[in-house]
Amino acid sequence: MVAKKSGYLWIKLNANTAGAGMPDRLLVSDVGKIVWCELKSTRGILSVAQHRAHEDLRRRSHRVMVIRTTKDMQMLVDTLNRP
């Protein structure tokens, strides 16, 4: 996995405890950067609950990303590695 190879924590969230629509994973860097990650296939569609949860997190100044490919994940990790 790209995140673990880059030294990030890659935390799987449980829908039962995180709540309906919350992203699947948390990507945590060693310099205080956290990104909520929703994993979807290239054809996957966000549910209404997911849209609401993502917007709620963004209103709270959190970063939320939908990751569809390994390339998407690599670009996110590369972005986080920048100062």
N, C-alpha and C positions, 0 to 999 in steps of 0.2 A: 504494500500500500504506500502510495506517495507520501501521505502525511506522516506515517510512522518512520519512513526512511529519512524524512527531513527533520526528525527529532520532535515532532509535535505530538501532543496527546490527542487521541482520536476516540472520543467518548460516545458510545452508543446510548441513546436515550430510549426509555421505555414509554410507550404511548399511555400505558395505564397510570404512570406517575407523572409524566410530563404534561399530559392533557391532549385533548383532541386537536389535531392540526399542527402541533409543535413539530419543529424540524427533527430529523432522524438522528443527527450527530452534532457534537460540539468539537470544533477544532481549536485547540488551545496551544498558543506559542509559549516560549520561555521568556518572552519580553512583555507579557501582559495583553497580548492581542487574542481576542476570542471571536470566532465566527460560527454562527449557527448554520448548519448545512443540511439541506433537503436533498436527498438522493432520488433521482428520477431517471428513468430510461429516456432515450432520445425522443420517444413519443409520449412519455408520461405527462399527465395533466394534473396540475394542482387542484385539490378539492377546495370548496368554499371555506371549509374550516382551516385549511392550510393558508389560504390567502389572508384570512382574518388574523391568524396567529402570527404570520410573517409581518403584516402591517403593524400589529401591536408591538412586536419586538422592535421594529424600525422606529416607531414613535418614541420608544424608550432609548433611542440612539444605539441600538445594537445592529451589528452587521449580519445580514441573512443572505445566503447564496444558495441557488439551486444548482446542483452539480449533476451533469448528465453524462459526462465522459471523463476518462482519465486525463485528457488534455485540459478539461475545465479545472480539475483538481490541481494539476501541475501549475496552471496559470495562477490559481489562488495562492498556492504555496509560494510561488515566485514573488507574488505581490507582497505577501507577508514578510518575506525575507528582506525586502527593501527597507532602508532606514526611515 
